[in-house]
Amino acid sequence: AHQVESRVLIGADDKKVNIKTLLFQTGYLTVKKEEIVDDKSRYTIDFPNYEVRSAFLEDLIGVYANKDLEEVQEINKEIGKALKEGEAKKLQESLVELYANIPYDLHIGKEKYYHSLFLVTMTLIGYEVEGEVHTDKGRIDVVLKKENSIVIVETKYSKDNKLEEMLKEAMEQIRENKYYEKYISSNPTLLAIAFSENKDIGCRFENT
C-alpha cells in the first residue's frame, strides 16, 4: 500500500507519466482509503487483491527475465519447493534460470538490485516478506513467512565472484548477531544467498 495526493491519480503531465498514476488508471491499483491531511485529500492505493498483485508481478518478472508466463510460473514453483525442502542446489539453479536472461544494461551492479528482485520473487510465490527487519543486534535482510515456516535470509553481492566467501560471511552474520532469536519458537531456517556480477548465484541452508 502507498499513500498519494489526489493529483497523482489524475496525472495531467503527458510527458512524464508517474508509474503510480499509470497503474491506477489502468486498473492495477485501487483506492483503499481516503483521508484529509493538511487540508488535502490523500489516498491509500494498493492492488485490489492477491490475484491482481500476482498477475502484475508475474508479468513484470516475465518481461525483465525474457520468459513467458508459463516459464515464470514453473520456475517460481521450483523455487517454492526448494525453499520448503531446504534444497540449496535446486534453489540456486532456479534463481539462476530466472535471472540469467535479464539484459546486462538493467543490472545496476549493486546488492540492492538483487535484494529487491529476490523480494519480488518471494512475494510472488506466496511468502509474507519482511525486508530489513531490525533487532537489538542489527538488521535482518529478509524474513520469509509462510504457513508455519520462517526463513531468515542474508544476501551478499560480490564483484569478484567469491561466492563461497560471501556465503560464509552471510551465515556468520546471521549467527553472530543471532537474527533468529525473536523467531526461535518457530524453529526458523537460515538461508545465505550470494550474487555475483557475472550472474552466478550461491545458496546455503542451515538449521538453527
C-alpha positions in Angstrom: 0.0 0.0 0.0 1.2 3.5 -0.7 -0.3 7.0 0.2 -0.5 9.7 -2.5 -2.2 13.0 -3.1 -5.2 13.3 -5.5 -3.2 15.0 -8.3 -1.0 11.8 -8.6 -4.1 9.8 -9.5 -5.1 12.4 -12.1 -1.8 12.5 -13.9 -2.0 15.6 -16.1 1.6 15.5 -17.3 1.7 13.6 -20.6 5.5 14.0 -21.0 6.5 12.3 -17.7 3.9 9.8 -16.5 4.1 8.8 -12.9 4.2 5.0 -12.5 1.6 5.1 -9.7 -0.7 7.2 -12.0 -0.3 4.7 -14.8 -1.0 1.7 -12.6 -4.1 3.4 -11.1 -5.5 4.5 -14.4 -5.0 1.0 -16.0 -6.8 -0.7 -13.1 -3.9 -2.4 -11.4 -4.2 -0.2 -8.3 -7.3 0.9 -6.5 -8.2 3.3 -3.7 -8.3 1.6 -0.3 -8.7 4.6 2.0 -9.3 8.4 1.7 -8.3 10.9 4.4 -7.6 14.6 4.8 -4.1 15.6 5.7 -3.2 19.4 6.0 -6.4 20.2 4.2 -5.5 18.0 1.3 -7.1 14.7 0.2 -4.7 11.8 0.4 -5.5 8.3 -0.8 -4.1 5.0 0.2 -3.7 2.9 -3.0 -2.9 -0.8 -3.4 -3.6 -3.8 -5.5 -7.3 -4.7 -5.2 -6.5 -8.4 -4.3 -3.8 -11.1 -4.3 -4.7 -12.3 -7.8 -4.1 -8.9 -9.4 -0.9 -8.4 -7.5 0.4 -11.9 -8.5 -0.6 -11.3 -12.2 1.3 -8.0 -12.2 4.4 -9.4 -10.6 4.4 -12.4 -12.9 4.2 -10.2 -16.0 6.8 -7.9 -14.6 9.3 -10.7 -13.9 8.5 -12.3 -17.3 9.4 -9.0 -19.1 12.6 -8.5 -17.2 13.7 -12.1 -17.5 12.6 -12.5 -21.1 10.4 -15.5 -20.3 6.8 -16.3 -21.0 4.2 -16.7 -18.2 4.3 -20.5 -18.1 8.1 -20.5 -17.7 7.9 -17.9 -14.9 5.3 -19.9 -13.1 7.2 -23.2 -13.4 10.4 -21.6 -12.1 8.6 -20.0 -9.2 7.1 -23.4 -8.3 10.6 -24.9 -8.2 11.8 -22.0 -6.0 9.0 -22.5 -3.6 9.7 -26.3 -3.4 13.4 -25.7 -2.9 12.7 -23.3 0.0 10.3 -25.6 1.6 12.7 -28.6 1.4 15.9 -26.7 2.1 17.5 -27.7 -1.2 20.3 -25.2 -1.8 21.4 -26.5 -5.2 17.9 -26.5 -6.6 17.2 -23.0 -5.3 20.5 -21.8 -6.8 19.6 -23.4 -10.2 16.1 -21.9 -10.2 17.3 -18.4 -9.3 20.0 -18.6 -12.0 17.5 -19.7 -14.6 15.1 -16.9 -13.6 17.7 -14.1 -13.6 20.1 -15.2 -16.3 18.3 -13.5 -19.2 17.8 -10.1 -17.6 19.6 -7.7 -20.0 23.0 -6.5 -18.9 22.0 -2.8 -19.0 19.3 -3.4 -16.4 21.8 -4.7 -13.9 23.0 -1.9 -11.6 25.8 -4.0 -10.2 24.7 -3.5 -6.6 23.5 -5.8 -3.8 20.2 -3.8 -3.6 19.3 -4.8 -7.2 19.4 -8.5 -6.4 17.9 -8.0 -3.0 14.9 -6.2 -4.5 14.5 -8.8 -7.2 14.6 -11.6 -4.6 11.9 -9.9 -2.5 9.6 -9.6 -5.5 10.1 -13.3 -6.4 9.4 -14.4 -2.8 6.3 -12.3 -2.7 5.1 -13.8 -6.0 5.4 -17.4 -4.7 3.3 -16.7 -1.7 5.6 -15.7 1.1 4.9 -12.9 3.5 8.1 -10.9 3.1 9.6 -8.6 5.7 12.7 -6.7 4.5 15.3 -5.0 6.7 13.9 -6.2 10.0 15.5 -4.5 12.9 16.6 -6.4 16.0 18.6 -5.3 19.1 21.8 -6.6 17.5 21.4 -5.5 13.9 19.2 -5.6 10.8 18.0 -8.8 9.1 18.0 -8.6 5.3 14.8 -10.6 4.8 12.4 -12.7 6.9 10.1 -15.0 4.9 7.0 -16.4 6.5 4.6 -19.0 5.1 2.2 -21.1 7.0 4.2 -22.3 10.0 7.7 -21.9 8.5 10.1 -19.0 8.8 13.3 -18.4 6.8 15.9 -15.9 7.9 17.8 -14.6 4.8 21.0 -12.7 4.5 22.1 -11.7 0.9 25.5 -10.7 -0.3 26.9 -9.3 -3.5 30.3 -10.0 -4.9 32.0 -8.3 -7.9 34.8 -10.9 -7.7 32.6 -14.0 -7.9 33.8 -15.2 -4.5 30.5 -16.9 -3.7 31.7 -19.3 -1.1 33.4 -16.4 0.9 30.2 -14.4 0.7 28.0 -17.3 1.8 30.3 -17.9 4.8 30.2 -14.2 5.6 26.4 -14.1 5.4 25.8 -17.1 7.6 28.3 -15.9 10.1 26.5 -12.6 10.2 23.2 -14.3 10.9 24.7 -16.4 13.7 26.9 -13.8 15.3 24.0 -11.3 15.5 21.5 -14.1 16.5 19.0 -12.8 14.0 16.9 -15.9 14.6 16.3 -15.2 18.3 13.0 -13.4 18.0 11.7 -16.3 15.9 13.3 -19.2 17.8 10.0 -20.7 18.9 9.1 -21.3 15.2 12.5 -23.1 14.6 13.5 -20.9 11.7 15.7 -22.0 8.8 18.7 -19.9 8.0 19.5 -19.1 4.3 22.6 -17.3 2.9 22.5 -16.2 -0.7 25.4 -14.7 -2.7 25.0 -13.0 -6.0 27.9 -12.2 -8.3 28.4 -9.6 -11.0 28.5 -12.2 -13.7 25.1 -13.6 -12.6 26.3 -16.6 -10.7 24.4 -17.3 -7.5 25.2 -19.4 -4.4 22.9 -20.6 -1.7 23.3 -22.3 1.6 20.8 -23.5 4.1 21.4 -24.2 7.8 19.2 -25.1 10.8 19.2 -23.0 13.9 
